[in-house]
Amino acid sequence: METLTIHAVYEDGKLRPLTPLPLQDQERVLLKVMRHSAVQETQGLLQGLAPEVVQEVAEGDEFSVLS
């Protein structure tokens, strides 16, 4: 099988793929986990700003919707 890139959600101690996988039950795989942040999802929307500045804004408390 070729390499697949998928999106998954971590919940209750397990990774849950957001799409079906072409795997057999109990098949072993090698995972490379990368966090997918709001910065990556909105890349290019704030052109002209350094990626570090965009990340600081996106992950900072000042503009958080959770405050």
MMTF fields as JSON, N, C-alpha, C and O atoms, coordinates in Angstrom:
{
  "mmtfVersion": "1.0.0",
  "mmtfProducer": "UNKNOWN",
  "numBonds": 267,
  "numAtoms": 268,
  "numGroups": 67,
  "numChains": 1,
  "numModels": 1,
  "chainsPerModel": [1],
  "groupsPerChain": [67],
  "chainIdList": ["A"],
  "bondAtomList": [4, 2, 8, 6, 12, 10, 16, 14, 20, 18, 24, 22, 28, 26, 32, 30, 36, 34, 40, 38, 44, 42, 48, 46, 52, 50, 56, 54, 60, 58, 64, 62, 68, 66, 72, 70, 76, 74, 80, 78, 84, 82, 88, 86, 92, 90, 96, 94, 100, 98, 104, 102, 108, 106, 112, 110, 116, 114, 120, 118, 124, 122, 128, 126, 132, 130, 136, 134, 140, 138, 144, 142, 148, 146, 152, 150, 156, 154, 160, 158, 164, 162, 168, 166, 172, 170, 176, 174, 180, 178, 184, 182, 188, 186, 192, 190, 196, 194, 200, 198, 204, 202, 208, 206, 212, 210, 216, 214, 220, 218, 224, 222, 228, 226, 232, 230, 236, 234, 240, 238, 244, 242, 248, 246, 252, 250, 256, 254, 260, 258, 264, 262],
  "bondOrderList": [1, 1, 1, 1, 1, 1, 1, 1, 1, 1, 1, 1, 1, 1, 1, 1, 1, 1, 1, 1, 1, 1, 1, 1, 1, 1, 1, 1, 1, 1, 1, 1, 1, 1, 1, 1, 1, 1, 1, 1, 1, 1, 1, 1, 1, 1, 1, 1, 1, 1, 1, 1, 1, 1, 1, 1, 1, 1, 1, 1, 1, 1, 1, 1, 1, 1],
  "groupList": [{"groupName": "MET", "atomNameList": ["N", "CA", "C", "O"], "elementList": ["N", "C", "C", "O"], "formalChargeList": [0, 0, 0, 0], "bondAtomList": [1, 0, 2, 1, 3, 2], "bondOrderList": [1, 1, 2], "singleLetterCode": "M", "chemCompType": "L-PEPTIDE LINKING"}, {"groupName": "GLU", "atomNameList": ["N", "CA", "C", "O"], "elementList": ["N", "C", "C", "O"], "formalChargeList": [0, 0, 0, 0], "bondAtomList": [1, 0, 2, 1, 3, 2], "bondOrderList": [1, 1, 2], "singleLetterCode": "E", "chemCompType": "L-PEPTIDE LINKING"}, {"groupName": "THR", "atomNameList": ["N", "CA", "C", "O"], "elementList": ["N", "C", "C", "O"], "formalChargeList": [0, 0, 0, 0], "bondAtomList": [1, 0, 2, 1, 3, 2], "bondOrderList": [1, 1, 2], "singleLetterCode": "T", "chemCompType": "L-PEPTIDE LINKING"}, {"groupName": "LEU", "atomNameList": ["N", "CA", "C", "O"], "elementList": ["N", "C", "C", "O"], "formalChargeList": [0, 0, 0, 0], "bondAtomList": [1, 0, 2, 1, 3, 2], "bondOrderList": [1, 1, 2], "singleLetterCode": "L", "chemCompType": "L-PEPTIDE LINKING"}, {"groupName": "ILE", "atomNameList": ["N", "CA", "C", "O"], "elementList": ["N", "C", "C", "O"], "formalChargeList": [0, 0, 0, 0], "bondAtomList": [1, 0, 2, 1, 3, 2], "bondOrderList": [1, 1, 2], "singleLetterCode": "I", "chemCompType": "L-PEPTIDE LINKING"}, {"groupName": "HIS", "atomNameList": ["N", "CA", "C", "O"], "elementList": ["N", "C", "C", "O"], "formalChargeList": [0, 0, 0, 0], "bondAtomList": [1, 0, 2, 1, 3, 2], "bondOrderList": [1, 1, 2], "singleLetterCode": "H", "chemCompType": "L-PEPTIDE LINKING"}, {"groupName": "ALA", "atomNameList": ["N", "CA", "C", "O"], "elementList": ["N", "C", "C", "O"], "formalChargeList": [0, 0, 0, 0], "bondAtomList": [1, 0, 2, 1, 3, 2], "bondOrderList": [1, 1, 2], "singleLetterCode": "A", "chemCompType": "L-PEPTIDE LINKING"}, {"groupName": "VAL", "atomNameList": ["N", "CA", "C", "O"], "elementList": ["N", "C", "C", "O"], "formalChargeList": [0, 0, 0, 0], "bondAtomList": [1, 0, 2, 1, 3, 2], "bondOrderList": [1, 1, 2], "singleLetterCode": "V", "chemCompType": "L-PEPTIDE LINKING"}, {"groupName": "TYR", "atomNameList": ["N", "CA", "C", "O"], "elementList": ["N", "C", "C", "O"], "formalChargeList": [0, 0, 0, 0], "bondAtomList": [1, 0, 2, 1, 3, 2], "bondOrderList": [1, 1, 2], "singleLetterCode": "Y", "chemCompType": "L-PEPTIDE LINKING"}, {"groupName": "ASP", "atomNameList": ["N", "CA", "C", "O"], "elementList": ["N", "C", "C", "O"], "formalChargeList": [0, 0, 0, 0], "bondAtomList": [1, 0, 2, 1, 3, 2], "bondOrderList": [1, 1, 2], "singleLetterCode": "D", "chemCompType": "L-PEPTIDE LINKING"}, {"groupName": "GLY", "atomNameList": ["N", "CA", "C", "O"], "elementList": ["N", "C", "C", "O"], "formalChargeList": [0, 0, 0, 0], "bondAtomList": [1, 0, 2, 1, 3, 2], "bondOrderList": [1, 1, 2], "singleLetterCode": "G", "chemCompType": "PEPTIDE LINKING"}, {"groupName": "LYS", "atomNameList": ["N", "CA", "C", "O"], "elementList": ["N", "C", "C", "O"], "formalChargeList": [0, 0, 0, 0], "bondAtomList": [1, 0, 2, 1, 3, 2], "bondOrderList": [1, 1, 2], "singleLetterCode": "K", "chemCompType": "L-PEPTIDE LINKING"}, {"groupName": "ARG", "atomNameList": ["N", "CA", "C", "O"], "elementList": ["N", "C", "C", "O"], "formalChargeList": [0, 0, 0, 0], "bondAtomList": [1, 0, 2, 1, 3, 2], "bondOrderList": [1, 1, 2], "singleLetterCode": "R", "chemCompType": "L-PEPTIDE LINKING"}, {"groupName": "PRO", "atomNameList": ["N", "CA", "C", "O"], "elementList": ["N", "C", "C", "O"], "formalChargeList": [0, 0, 0, 0], "bondAtomList": [1, 0, 2, 1, 3, 2], "bondOrderList": [1, 1, 2], "singleLetterCode": "P", "chemCompType": "L-PEPTIDE LINKING"}, {"groupName": "GLN", "atomNameList": ["N", "CA", "C", "O"], "elementList": ["N", "C", "C", "O"], "formalChargeList": [0, 0, 0, 0], "bondAtomList": [1, 0, 2, 1, 3, 2], "bondOrderList": [1, 1, 2], "singleLetterCode": "Q", "chemCompType": "L-PEPTIDE LINKING"}, {"groupName": "SER", "atomNameList": ["N", "CA", "C", "O"], "elementList": ["N", "C", "C", "O"], "formalChargeList": [0, 0, 0, 0], "bondAtomList": [1, 0, 2, 1, 3, 2], "bondOrderList": [1, 1, 2], "singleLetterCode": "S", "chemCompType": "L-PEPTIDE LINKING"}, {"groupName": "PHE", "atomNameList": ["N", "CA", "C", "O"], "elementList": ["N", "C", "C", "O"], "formalChargeList": [0, 0, 0, 0], "bondAtomList": [1, 0, 2, 1, 3, 2], "bondOrderList": [1, 1, 2], "singleLetterCode": "F", "chemCompType": "L-PEPTIDE LINKING"}],
  "groupTypeList": [0, 1, 2, 3, 2, 4, 5, 6, 7, 8, 1, 9, 10, 11, 3, 12, 13, 3, 2, 13, 3, 13, 3, 14, 9, 14, 1, 12, 7, 3, 3, 11, 7, 0, 12, 5, 15, 6, 7, 14, 1, 2, 14, 10, 3, 3, 14, 10, 3, 6, 13, 1, 7, 7, 14, 1, 7, 6, 1, 10, 9, 1, 16, 15, 7, 3, 15],
  "groupIdList": [1, 2, 3, 4, 5, 6, 7, 8, 9, 10, 11, 12, 13, 14, 15, 16, 17, 18, 19, 20, 21, 22, 23, 24, 25, 26, 27, 28, 29, 30, 31, 32, 33, 34, 35, 36, 37, 38, 39, 40, 41, 42, 43, 44, 45, 46, 47, 48, 49, 50, 51, 52, 53, 54, 55, 56, 57, 58, 59, 60, 61, 62, 63, 64, 65, 66, 67],
  "secStructList": [7, 7, 7, 7, 7, 7, 7, 3, 3, 3, 3, 6, 6, 3, 3, 3, 3, 1, 1, 7, 7, 7, 7, 7, 6, 6, 7, 7, 7, 7, 7, 7, 7, 7, 7, 7, 7, 2, 2, 2, 2, 6, 6, 6, 6, 6, 6, 6, 1, 7, 2, 2, 2, 2, 2, 2, 2, 2, 2, 1, 1, 6, 6, 7, 6, 6, 7],
  "xCoordList": [0.85, 0.0, 0.887, 1.929, 0.492, 1.219, 1.003, 0.177, 1.742, 1.601, 0.313, -0.015, -0.413, -1.651, -1.496, -0.856, -2.071, -2.169, -3.636, -4.453, -3.972, -5.371, -5.484, -4.49, -6.686, -6.982, -7.642, -8.44, -7.297, -7.871, -8.078, -7.498, -8.917, -9.182, -8.739, -9.011, -8.054, -7.638, -8.716, -8.997, -9.319, -10.353, -10.35, -10.183, -10.534, -10.564, -9.343, -9.449, -8.173, -6.933, -6.682, -5.755, -7.51, -7.363, -7.458, -8.133, -6.779, -6.913, -8.078, -8.154, -8.988, -10.136, -10.02, -10.148, -9.778, -9.689, -11.014, -12.088, -10.922, -12.128, -12.646, -13.72, -11.885, -12.307, -11.999, -11.105, -12.714, -12.427, -11.023, -10.532, -10.393, -9.049, -9.103, -9.881, -8.287, -8.263, -7.367, -6.369, -7.738, -6.926, -7.753, -8.976, -7.069, -7.703, -7.743, -6.898, -8.704, -8.784, -7.488, -6.996, -6.939, -5.707, -4.441, -3.361, -4.538, -3.353, -2.516, -3.049, -1.199, -0.287, 0.165, 0.402, 0.279, 0.724, 1.729, 1.829, 2.459, 3.387, 2.781, 2.437, 2.646, 2.024, 3.06, 4.009, 2.867, 3.627, 2.577, 1.759, 2.585, 1.551, 2.058, 3.139, 1.264, 1.579, 0.339, -0.765, 0.514, -0.63, -1.059, -0.222, -2.346, -2.897, -3.535, -4.604, -2.89, -3.339, -4.169, -4.25, -4.772, -5.532, -4.617, -5.065, -3.353, -2.388, -2.278, -2.293, -2.167, -2.051, -3.33, -3.267, -4.484, -5.756, -5.985, -6.65, -5.441, -5.679, -4.459, -4.393, -3.505, -2.271, -2.584, -3.356, -1.978, -2.15, -3.228, -3.272, -4.111, -5.17, -4.633, -5.185, -3.58, -2.985, -1.641, -0.598, -1.677, -0.446, 0.35, -0.21, 1.658, 2.542, 3.017, 3.989, 2.347, 2.78, 3.649, 3.428, 4.632, 5.493, 4.676, 3.787, 4.956, 4.216, 4.226, 3.25, 5.329, 5.421, 4.4, 3.812, 4.192, 3.23, 1.809, 1.004, 1.512, 0.188, -0.068, -1.162, 0.918, 0.756, 0.532, -0.314, 1.262, 1.104, -0.321, -0.93, -0.836, -2.201, -3.204, -4.114, -3.055, -4.012, -4.031, -5.085, -2.878, -2.799, -2.752, -2.767, -2.694, -2.613, -3.949, -4.994, -3.925, -5.141, -5.915, -7.129, -5.232, -5.869, -7.056, -8.061, -6.959, -8.019, -8.743, -9.453, -8.574, -9.181, -10.693, -11.202, -11.402, -12.843, -13.218, -14.395, -12.208, -12.442, -12.36, -12.64, -11.986, -11.827, -13.162, -13.219],
  "yCoordList": [-1.184, 0.0, 1.235, 1.251, 2.25, 3.514, 4.246, 3.84, 5.308, 6.122, 6.924, 7.477, 6.992, 7.757, 8.911, 8.768, 10.04, 11.152, 11.327, 11.551, 11.226, 11.324, 12.298, 12.636, 12.736, 13.544, 12.628, 11.757, 12.842, 12.057, 12.962, 14.044, 12.497, 13.213, 12.317, 11.117, 12.914, 12.171, 12.352, 13.473, 11.247, 11.306, 10.028, 8.932, 10.183, 9.041, 8.15, 6.928, 8.757, 8.003, 7.258, 6.454, 7.526, 6.824, 7.808, 8.833, 7.493, 8.265, 7.707, 6.503, 8.595, 8.19, 8.835, 10.053, 8.025, 8.571, 9.22, 8.735, 10.322, 11.007, 10.444, 10.827, 9.54, 8.858, 7.373, 7.012, 6.51, 5.071, 4.772, 5.452, 3.756, 3.359, 2.008, 1.137, 1.825, 0.555, -0.47, -0.922, -0.83, -1.742, -2.931, -2.852, -4.025, -5.208, -5.072, -4.391, -5.706, -5.715, -6.274, -7.301, -5.627, -6.012, -5.781, -6.188, -5.14, -4.855, -3.8, -2.827, -4.003, -3.059, -2.0, -2.284, -0.76, 0.354, 1.18, 1.056, 2.011, 2.95, 4.337, 4.756, 5.062, 6.386, 7.475, 7.303, 8.584, 9.806, 10.847, 11.215, 11.323, 12.226, 13.658, 13.97, 14.527, 15.958, 16.721, 16.423, 17.706, 18.529, 19.384, 19.933, 19.489, 20.321, 21.524, 21.413, 22.659, 23.846, 24.768, 24.596, 25.735, 26.757, 27.519, 28.007, 27.629, 28.318, 27.593, 28.228, 26.285, 25.519, 25.603, 25.666, 25.604, 25.64, 26.977, 27.033, 28.055, 29.391, 29.957, 31.158, 29.115, 29.556, 30.334, 29.879, 31.511, 32.33, 33.38, 34.298, 33.282, 34.267, 35.618, 36.657, 35.611, 36.851, 37.058, 37.052, 37.24, 37.368, 38.585, 39.629, 38.425, 39.517, 39.445, 40.107, 38.652, 38.484, 37.237, 36.242, 37.311, 36.155, 35.031, 35.306, 33.775, 32.646, 32.656, 32.251, 33.12, 33.158, 34.136, 33.871, 35.256, 36.258, 35.705, 35.86, 35.071, 34.488, 33.42, 33.359, 32.582, 31.539, 32.147, 31.662, 33.19, 33.849, 34.4, 34.273, 35.006, 35.538, 34.405, 34.483, 33.36, 32.26, 31.479, 31.011, 31.339, 30.502, 31.317, 30.74, 32.636, 33.483, 33.651, 33.422, 34.049, 34.231, 35.49, 35.554, 36.475, 37.765, 37.607, 38.299, 36.71, 36.541, 35.207, 34.782, 34.561, 33.241, 33.345, 34.247, 32.422, 32.353, 31.564, 31.46, 31.007, 30.208, 31.025, 30.5, 32.283, 33.129, 33.562, 34.276],
  "zCoordList": [0.0, 0.0, 0.0, 0.656, -0.716, -0.72, 0.608, 1.425, 0.806, 2.001, 1.926, 0.877, 3.022, 3.088, 4.061, 5.103, 3.73, 4.658, 4.982, 4.089, 6.254, 6.671, 7.833, 8.476, 8.088, 9.262, 10.287, 9.94, 11.548, 12.63, 13.832, 13.926, 14.745, 15.988, 17.136, 17.143, 18.107, 19.298, 20.354, 20.778, 20.779, 21.807, 22.619, 22.085, 23.898, 24.825, 24.683, 24.786, 24.445, 24.376, 23.074, 22.982, 22.067, 20.788, 19.634, 19.736, 18.535, 17.309, 16.498, 16.254, 16.082, 15.28, 13.902, 13.778, 12.856, 11.498, 11.1, 11.458, 10.355, 9.901, 8.58, 8.116, 7.979, 6.758, 6.912, 7.677, 6.206, 6.268, 5.736, 4.834, 6.302, 5.874, 5.166, 5.556, 4.134, 3.413, 4.113, 3.552, 5.35, 6.163, 6.617, 6.727, 6.876, 7.444, 8.964, 9.545, 9.606, 11.063, 11.648, 11.18, 12.643, 13.34, 12.519, 12.948, 11.348, 10.547, 11.262, 11.796, 11.268, 11.923, 10.926, 9.752, 11.431, 10.609, 11.399, 12.62, 10.701, 11.318, 11.185, 10.08, 12.305, 12.293, 12.518, 13.283, 11.847, 12.11, 12.473, 11.63, 13.704, 14.185, 14.123, 14.622, 13.503, 13.425, 13.852, 13.395, 14.726, 15.117, 13.931, 13.214, 13.737, 12.666, 13.339, 13.94, 13.239, 13.963, 13.086, 11.87, 13.721, 12.993, 12.055, 11.017, 12.398, 11.543, 10.213, 9.158, 10.249, 9.013, 8.183, 6.955, 8.839, 8.112, 7.424, 6.39, 7.985, 7.435, 6.74, 6.479, 6.441, 5.794, 4.523, 3.678, 4.395, 3.211, 3.328, 2.509, 4.326, 4.466, 4.919, 4.558, 5.696, 6.193, 5.518, 6.171, 4.222, 3.454, 3.902, 4.238, 3.897, 4.272, 5.705, 6.067, 6.53, 7.92, 8.031, 7.34, 8.905, 9.141, 9.774, 10.579, 9.431, 10.014, 11.539, 12.172, 12.131, 13.598, 14.178, 15.227, 13.503, 13.966, 13.855, 14.773, 12.747, 12.559, 13.613, 14.176, 13.887, 14.891, 16.265, 17.017, 16.609, 17.901, 18.057, 19.12, 17.002, 17.044, 17.179, 18.005, 16.386, 16.373, 17.687, 18.118, 18.316, 19.519, 20.805, 21.892, 20.709, 21.884, 22.567, 21.958, 23.828, 24.612, 24.217, 24.41, 23.673, 23.354, 22.405, 22.564, 21.419, 20.433, 20.584, 19.673, 21.699, 21.911, 22.053, 22.718, 21.428, 21.588, 22.839, 23.184, 23.521, 24.717, 25.996, 27.074, 25.906, 27.104, 27.647, 28.649]
}
